[in-house]
Amino acid sequence: MRMARSATRFAAPALVAVTIATAMVTGCSSDSGGTGTTAPPASTAASAPAAGSTTPVSARQRKPNSCNVITVAEAGAALGQTVSAPRRGKAMVEGGVACVFYGPKAPASESPDLATYDVVRVVLVTGPNAKKWFDDYRGKVNAQPVSGLGDAAFYDGYASISVLKGDAYVRIAVGTAPNLSQEKTLAMDALPRM
């Protein structure tokens, strides 16, 4: 009897934790990112698993997604140092999933949902809503056109480059300082995979 009560006492909190984790995973793909527009369909972010996952992501996945559109080596070259395998976080502008590659100086406990230094942050949106998200973000920033990348591209003036190619939109940020040259290089790397 005493063992049964102990098991019940520990099972209830575990069930609550699993339920909360499931809700967080499910809710990730429908987050609009605070843009005030309707979130893209779940299929837009379905190829990348839940936000907050610390599981390394293989660059050999079939469908292009935020975690495999650039490689660990390419992200490391942009930062000029070795980076970790990407961690999944929320794409704050587009909704869905962002993948963050951490350099050795990035705070180890930093959430992949927050912008920080010494990281490369990548968001890929695919499907019919890609152009909508691209245009939406372009309308909210001091967009500076960038030529020679995809169908259209712009620099947001302070943190990231956005590139539209067909029905795919990638946004790449290197660190927290203006790093347009490195972001352009990563966009060129990503284009054939989009």
Secondary structure, DSSP 8 states (H G I E B T S, - for coil): -HHHHHHHHHHHHHHHHHHHHHHHHHHHTT--TTSSS----HHHHTTS--TT--S---TT-SS--TTTSS-HHHHHHHHTS-----EEEE-TTTSSEEEEEE-TTS-TT--TTS--SSEEEEEEEESTTHHHHHHHHHTTTT-EE--SSSSEEEE-SSS-EEEEETTEEEEEEESSS--HHHHHHHHHHHGGG-
